[in-house]
Structure formats: structure tokens, C-alpha cells
Amino acid sequence: MGQLEDLRAFVQIVELESIGKAADQAGVAKSAMSRKLRLLEERMQTALIVRTTRQWSLTEAGRQYYERGLSVLAAYDEFEADVRNDDHQLAGEIRLSVPLYFGQLALTEPLLTFSEVHPEVHLNVDYNDRIVDLLAEHLDFVVRITTLQDSSLIARRLCNTEHLVCASPDYLKKSASIVTPEDLKKHRILQYGHTKRPKWKFVAGKGKEQSVSLKAALNSHDGSFLVAAAVKGLGVCRVPDFLARDPLHNGALVEVLGDYKLPGEGVHMVYPASRHMPQRTRQLMDSLIDHFDCT
């Protein structure tokens, strides 16, 4: 049990980046927490943390010990809960990262519902479009809208997204008709990303692929900005369906080229293959899958 307590102390020190803060959280003296760390390093026969007056960092051995230690503690805590037969009362922290707009529009409701049902679970949700390192940032899982390539990760499909080509009714009344992808060459193109001469790929009804080279009239890495520009009548945008859903529903935008499909992407919940998954994390992922299956 002493070794398990030392591991918990080390995890606290790493996550709080302070021996003093870890001591306060554990309700012990700072000297006692320092002694735990020193004895742990002596037992491991290697330095786990590099400490100076101005800097604090994990050694490679310390990083590995921390990452594997998280799995050990999670497994032990879940085992203990099973023995006590109280695993129905989920508790503990779940750290996850979700895409900004997809998270806001599609995940906020089910995440808040889960939090309401399980008040002892501490959700720590990062709404951000950046690519994150699950292990380095100590995340339980992330939601990604992309083609998965990292074989060290396990993915569970949440749903699929499609891209839609949209414009405002006023813009379409004043502009040339759009019947085929080639007709887009006559229009102002609102392009996601920095490419000023994009190629939009389409798939016709019989599965035939078609690419059309266009000239962007406006560029942005913010999909919601492109939707707002299209609503203003500034041109034609190509955006994910979850961004276009509301303006399409209220008539601010109209879908064009509905007989053609643009390559879509899967939305996946991704987590490390090497890490033990606590019951609380598994239930959250299950609840998100159930939510999308019902919508």
C-alpha cells in the first residue's frame, strides 16, 4: 500500500507542478511530500523530476512512470469500487478535448446531461480545434473529425459529417444558376483555409468523381465566419453539415448541388491503446454514442 500511496503523491506533484501544492492537497507537510519523492526516486534508482529554483520538468523516466502510473491508479480505484459494490456512483475526473464548433453545436447537450446524471464526475472539457497529444496533455480521450492514422490509438465512431455547398437565397437570385459543379466557376467562392485556388471534389449519383478548380474570393480558417459570410450574400461556401444546419433550417442559407456529394469525414472518440479506461470514461463514451444513435 505504501508504494501505491507514493505513486499517488507523485501523480499529484506532476499534475500540480508543485511539491507544496501537492502537500496541501494531500493534507501533509511539504517536507513529508518531498521525502516521499526522494524515497521514490531512490527506490526507482533514477531521477523522475528535474528541479531547480526556476525550472521544473519531468525526466523521460518520470514521464513514463507518470503515464503508466495513471493506468495503475485508475485500475485500482475501479477495482476497489467494484469490491465495495458502489460503481453505480461514478466519481473522478474525465479530461477530454473536442473540436470547437462541433463540440458547441453537437456535444454540449449530451455532456451537460451526463454531468447532471453523475454529479460526482468532474468533466474537464477543452473546446479547441488544435491537434492535441493525448499522453502529453493527460487526456482520457479526444473527439476528432479526420482520417485516423496513429495506430497506437483506438477509435470509436461517434457519427459521420458531410460537407454541403450553400449560399443565401438573395445571392442565388442575383447570380447565375448552379446546376453542375462547373457552374461554381462563375461564382464568388468562400474557401476554408488559405488556398486561393482550391479544388472542390464531388461525387455524382453513379459514383463518378469530379473535381472543379475554383478561385477563392474570401478565405478563412473559421467555418462559422464562412457561414456568416454566405448568409450575408457574399458568395458560396462549402462547410460541414453541423455548421450549416441552423441557417438551412431557418432559410438563411439554401443548399445547392444536392445531387452531388462531397467527401465526408468520420467523427471518432480516440484514446490511447496502452491506457486503462476507468468506468466513468467508458460510460461517458457510451452515453455519447447512444445520443447520436437517437438523433
C-alpha positions as semicolon CSV with decimal commas, in nm:
position;residue;x (nm);y (nm);z (nm)
1;M;0,000;0,000;0,000
2;G;0,293;0,234;0,070
3;Q;0,409;0,213;-0,290
4;L;0,059;0,296;-0,413
5;E;0,049;0,600;-0,185
6;D;0,389;0,708;-0,315
7;L;0,257;0,677;-0,670
8;R;-0,046;0,891;-0,584
9;A;0,183;1,151;-0,431
10;F;0,399;1,156;-0,743
11;V;0,095;1,197;-0,969
12;Q;-0,025;1,489;-0,755
13;I;0,315;1,656;-0,776
14;V;0,323;1,617;-1,156
15;E;-0,030;1,742;-1,216
16;L;0,002;2,038;-0,978
17;E;0,363;2,105;-1,085
18;S;0,445;2,181;-0,723
19;I;0,551;1,980;-0,421
20;G;0,397;2,241;-0,193
21;K;0,059;2,239;-0,369
22;A;0,057;1,860;-0,374
23;A;0,129;1,857;0,000
24;D;-0,157;2,099;0,065
25;Q;-0,396;1,888;-0,143
26;A;-0,291;1,572;0,042
27;G;-0,304;1,744;0,383
28;V;0,059;1,673;0,471
29;A;0,366;1,882;0,534
30;K;0,574;1,990;0,235
31;S;0,876;1,817;0,388
32;A;0,683;1,488;0,404
33;M;0,585;1,517;0,036
34;S;0,946;1,595;-0,059
35;R;1,061;1,290;0,137
36;K;0,809;1,069;-0,050
37;L;0,951;1,190;-0,381
38;R;1,310;1,138;-0,268
39;L;1,243;0,787;-0,143
40;L;1,055;0,703;-0,461
41;E;1,348;0,815;-0,677
42;E;1,587;0,616;-0,457
43;R;1,373;0,305;-0,495
44;M;1,350;0,356;-0,873
45;Q;1,723;0,435;-0,884
46;T;1,670;0,725;-1,121
47;A;1,562;1,090;-1,118
48;L;1,195;1,141;-1,201
49;I;1,177;1,519;-1,176
50;V;1,443;1,780;-1,253
51;R;1,408;2,063;-1,005
52;T;1,589;2,398;-0,995
53;T;1,497;2,731;-0,843
54;R;1,336;2,841;-1,170
55;Q;1,255;2,528;-1,365
56;W;1,055;2,210;-1,312
57;S;1,036;1,926;-1,562
58;L;0,987;1,551;-1,588
59;T;1,270;1,327;-1,696
60;E;1,190;1,063;-1,958
61;A;1,173;0,804;-1,678
62;G;0,942;1,035;-1,486
63;R;0,712;1,077;-1,784
64;Q;0,684;0,702;-1,835
65;Y;0,629;0,642;-1,464
66;Y;0,355;0,906;-1,457
67;E;0,172;0,779;-1,767
68;R;0,180;0,415;-1,657
69;G;0,103;0,515;-1,301
70;L;-0,222;0,679;-1,411
71;S;-0,338;0,347;-1,553
72;V;-0,238;0,163;-1,237
73;L;-0,427;0,406;-1,012
74;A;-0,734;0,406;-1,235
75;A;-0,742;0,026;-1,240
76;Y;-0,700;0,004;-0,863
77;D;-0,970;0,265;-0,794
78;E;-1,213;0,085;-1,022
79;F;-1,130;-0,249;-0,863
80;E;-1,190;-0,102;-0,518
81;A;-1,523;0,042;-0,631
82;D;-1,628;-0,298;-0,764
83;V;-1,543;-0,462;-0,431
84;R;-1,745;-0,202;-0,244
85;N;-2,025;-0,252;-0,498
86;D;-2,061;0,123;-0,542
87;D;-1,954;0,154;-0,906
88;H;-2,302;0,286;-0,986
89;Q;-2,192;0,611;-0,821
90;L;-1,939;0,733;-1,075
91;A;-1,677;0,977;-0,947
92;G;-1,345;1,128;-1,051
93;E;-1,219;1,345;-1,333
94;I;-1,259;1,295;-1,709
95;R;-1,034;1,509;-1,928
96;L;-1,131;1,539;-2,294
97;S;-1,076;1,764;-2,593
98;V;-1,341;1,829;-2,859
99;P;-1,348;2,035;-3,182
100;L;-1,467;2,389;-3,113
101;Y;-1,779;2,424;-3,327
102;F;-1,876;2,060;-3,346
103;G;-1,839;2,048;-2,968
104;Q;-2,052;2,356;-2,914
105;L;-2,325;2,253;-3,155
106;A;-2,336;1,875;-3,109
107;L;-2,168;1,777;-2,782
108;T;-2,267;2,041;-2,527
109;E;-2,612;1,895;-2,462
110;P;-2,505;1,530;-2,406
111;L;-2,203;1,636;-2,197
112;L;-2,419;1,852;-1,970
113;T;-2,677;1,574;-1,941
114;F;-2,406;1,328;-1,833
115;S;-2,276;1,581;-1,579
116;E;-2,626;1,625;-1,440
117;V;-2,679;1,248;-1,405
118;H;-2,333;1,195;-1,250
119;P;-2,263;1,499;-1,031
120;E;-1,958;1,338;-0,869
121;V;-1,780;1,317;-1,205
122;H;-1,562;1,620;-1,279
123;L;-1,570;1,694;-1,653
124;N;-1,273;1,892;-1,782
125;V;-1,360;1,976;-2,144
126;D;-1,126;2,162;-2,381
127;Y;-1,314;2,311;-2,678
128;N;-1,035;2,356;-2,929
129;D;-0,957;2,271;-3,294
130;R;-0,586;2,215;-3,242
131;I;-0,435;1,868;-3,269
132;V;-0,357;1,755;-2,916
133;D;-0,120;1,494;-2,773
134;L;-0,335;1,272;-2,553
135;L;-0,049;1,138;-2,343
136;A;0,142;1,463;-2,303
137;E;-0,172;1,654;-2,202
138;H;-0,308;1,372;-1,983
139;L;-0,638;1,345;-2,170
140;D;-0,872;1,048;-2,132
141;F;-0,997;1,082;-2,489
142;V;-1,045;1,330;-2,770
143;V;-1,309;1,376;-3,038
144;R;-1,159;1,412;-3,384
145;I;-1,310;1,485;-3,727
146;T;-1,044;1,340;-3,951
147;T;-0,900;1,029;-4,110
148;L;-0,719;0,839;-3,835
149;Q;-0,357;0,740;-3,890
150;D;-0,197;0,679;-3,549
151;S;-0,207;0,303;-3,490
152;S;-0,127;0,348;-3,120
153;L;-0,475;0,494;-3,069
154;I;-0,813;0,323;-3,050
155;A;-1,113;0,491;-3,210
156;R;-1,484;0,455;-3,155
157;R;-1,707;0,604;-3,422
158;L;-1,947;0,867;-3,298
159;C;-2,111;0,978;-3,624
160;N;-2,029;1,099;-3,975
161;T;-2,022;1,451;-4,114
162;E;-2,093;1,563;-4,467
163;H;-1,991;1,881;-4,643
164;L;-2,262;2,091;-4,804
165;V;-2,243;2,368;-5,064
166;C;-2,460;2,660;-4,957
167;A;-2,550;3,018;-5,043
168;S;-2,812;3,268;-4,935
169;P;-3,144;3,296;-5,127
170;D;-3,070;3,661;-5,214
171;Y;-2,728;3,574;-5,354
172;L;-2,874;3,295;-5,568
173;K;-3,147;3,525;-5,706
174;K;-2,885;3,774;-5,829
175;S;-2,634;3,519;-5,961
176;A;-2,601;3,259;-6,235
177;S;-2,775;2,930;-6,170
178;I;-2,579;2,643;-6,014
179;V;-2,674;2,311;-6,173
180;T;-2,336;2,136;-6,201
181;P;-2,004;2,180;-6,015
182;E;-1,861;2,358;-6,323
183;D;-2,117;2,637;-6,267
184;L;-1,930;2,731;-5,947
185;K;-1,659;2,891;-6,161
186;K;-1,898;3,181;-6,223
187;H;-1,943;3,248;-5,851
188;R;-1,770;3,405;-5,553
189;I;-1,615;3,118;-5,356
190;L;-1,585;3,135;-4,977
191;Q;-1,298;2,897;-4,905
192;Y;-1,196;2,726;-4,582
193;G;-0,820;2,753;-4,528
194;H;-0,560;2,965;-4,705
195;T;-0,577;2,815;-5,057
196;K;-0,674;3,083;-5,306
197;R;-0,721;2,838;-5,594
198;P;-0,897;2,541;-5,436
199;K;-1,021;2,222;-5,598
200;W;-1,358;2,100;-5,480
201;K;-1,421;1,730;-5,532
202;F;-1,770;1,594;-5,594
203;V;-1,922;1,251;-5,641
204;A;-2,213;1,221;-5,883
205;G;-2,509;0,991;-5,832
206;K;-2,344;0,699;-6,015
207;G;-2,026;0,727;-5,811
208;K;-1,829;0,921;-6,073
209;E;-1,582;1,164;-5,918
210;Q;-1,546;1,516;-6,049
211;S;-1,306;1,794;-5,947
212;V;-1,353;2,160;-6,026
213;S;-1,081;2,425;-5,996
214;L;-1,205;2,748;-5,841
215;K;-1,082;3,092;-5,738
216;A;-1,148;3,199;-5,381
217;A;-1,299;3,541;-5,320
218;L;-1,262;3,509;-4,942
219;N;-1,055;3,278;-4,719
220;S;-1,082;3,186;-4,352
221;H;-0,990;2,903;-4,115
222;D;-1,312;2,975;-3,923
223;G;-1,605;2,778;-4,060
224;S;-1,861;2,989;-3,873
225;F;-1,717;3,303;-4,036
226;L;-1,769;3,146;-4,379
227;V;-2,129;3,062;-4,289
228;A;-2,185;3,421;-4,174
229;A;-2,033;3,550;-4,499
230;A;-2,263;3,325;-4,703
231;V;-2,567;3,440;-4,503
232;K;-2,462;3,799;-4,585
233;G;-2,479;3,710;-4,953
234;L;-2,104;3,729;-5,016
235;G;-2,078;3,402;-5,206
236;V;-2,093;3,023;-5,197
237;C;-1,942;2,826;-4,910
238;R;-1,859;2,459;-4,854
239;V;-1,896;2,374;-4,486
240;P;-1,970;2,074;-4,259
241;D;-2,337;1,991;-4,215
242;F;-2,335;2,069;-3,842
243;L;-2,233;2,431;-3,916
244;A;-2,495;2,477;-4,186
245;R;-2,782;2,302;-4,005
246;D;-2,939;2,605;-3,832
247;P;-2,913;2,856;-4,121
248;L;-3,051;2,592;-4,357
249;H;-3,338;2,524;-4,119
250;N;-3,434;2,891;-4,082
251;G;-3,391;2,968;-4,451
252;A;-3,087;3,193;-4,423
253;L;-2,899;2,950;-4,648
254;V;-3,000;2,716;-4,928
255;E;-2,815;2,401;-5,027
256;V;-2,706;2,379;-5,389
257;L;-2,576;2,083;-5,589
258;G;-2,774;1,849;-5,369
259;D;-2,747;1,574;-5,633
260;Y;-2,371;1,572;-5,585
261;K;-2,188;1,455;-5,274
262;L;-1,868;1,592;-5,126
263;P;-1,635;1,355;-4,942
264;G;-1,734;1,343;-4,577
265;E;-1,540;1,252;-4,265
266;G;-1,599;1,035;-3,964
267;V;-1,621;1,172;-3,613
268;H;-1,438;0,947;-3,368
269;M;-1,365;0,931;-2,997
270;V;-0,997;0,843;-2,972
271;Y;-0,798;0,715;-2,674
272;P;-0,457;0,552;-2,614
273;A;-0,443;0,176;-2,657
274;S;-0,198;0,145;-2,368
275;R;-0,408;0,320;-2,105
276;H;-0,663;0,159;-1,876
277;M;-1,007;0,314;-1,921
278;P;-1,197;0,389;-1,598
279;Q;-1,564;0,301;-1,577
280;R;-1,663;0,670;-1,571
281;T;-1,487;0,734;-1,903
282;R;-1,637;0,424;-2,063
283;Q;-1,987;0,527;-1,956
284;L;-1,941;0,879;-2,090
285;M;-1,832;0,744;-2,428
286;D;-2,126;0,501;-2,431
287;S;-2,368;0,782;-2,349
288;L;-2,234;0,996;-2,636
289;I;-2,276;0,707;-2,881
290;D;-2,632;0,650;-2,753
291;H;-2,707;1,020;-2,800
292;F;-2,602;1,021;-3,166
293;D;-2,778;0,692;-3,236
294;C;-3,101;0,856;-3,120
295;T;-3,060;1,182;-3,313
